[in-house]
Amino acid sequence: MPELPEVETIRRDLAVVLTGETICAVKILNPKTVFPSAAFFKKALVGQKVKGIRRRGKLLIFALPLNFLLVHLKMTGQLIYQNKKQKIAGGHSLKAGFLDSAVGGELPNKHTRVIIDFKNGGRLFFNDLRKFGYLKIVTADQLAVILKNNYGPEPLTKEFSLVRFKEILKNKKTKIKVLLLDQKRLAGLGNIYVDESLFAARVNPTRLAGSLKPGELEKLWSAINQVIKFAIKQRGTTFNNYRDSQGRRGNFSRFLKVYGRSGEACLVCGRPLSRIKIAGRGTHFCAHCQK
Ligand SMILES: [Zn+2]
């Protein structure tokens, strides 16, 4: 699943090419991907100009003159922008093989759900293998309610202070891994960056959130910010060799210390890393180093 760093990376890339551009056509290949309805969606978008692209947690927010277009990539969503000169892709990382047909190959393909055409000839494709992702038109008021009800503070912002983090964890009988994945408490983290942050702080993912000592809490808060900051700098994590037209790729996969490394040696103590399931999510950690 694309997490904060991957969504932020595609946001930055798309903002460069789409800001100021006018939508001239919309093609909906899977009506269930768009809200509130396919007819409304199409009518609302055509003729509008992209004023800018924001992000909240893993949610992309396209600001338009009359309303907002929300894009959530969920498990397997991707955004691919193509014009005569370049192709920009982001979102779900693809396994080899599938990658070629989805990003490197001809578009649209069998996973394309929505196509947005721009007056300048550029095309934005929304591809989604599992179909959990969505595109939604909302008013400013609706957007405010969505953000208020679903998104906690996010790393690297002043709202995510150490004091706030302490409040979020205080007396919680939830496992720390589960709590960090809860977007309402802390927005933006998913499985990869939670595992990496817990390892960096040497905190065992099975610990109850409320049981962390002040020192551990501070280390974890700092680790979350550092891991996310570095991952954004590396343009997120991709597990393939796809490069966009400018030769860039998500590099954070080279720096993963525990995620996807179960059975391999811990980079600190050399013992094999463990993999367990917590709330149905594969969890990677060192049982020796993480207390
Ligand atoms: Zn270890």
Residues whose N, C-alpha, C, O or C-beta is under 5 A from the ligand:
A	BS01	ZN	C266 V268 C269 G270 C286 H288 C289
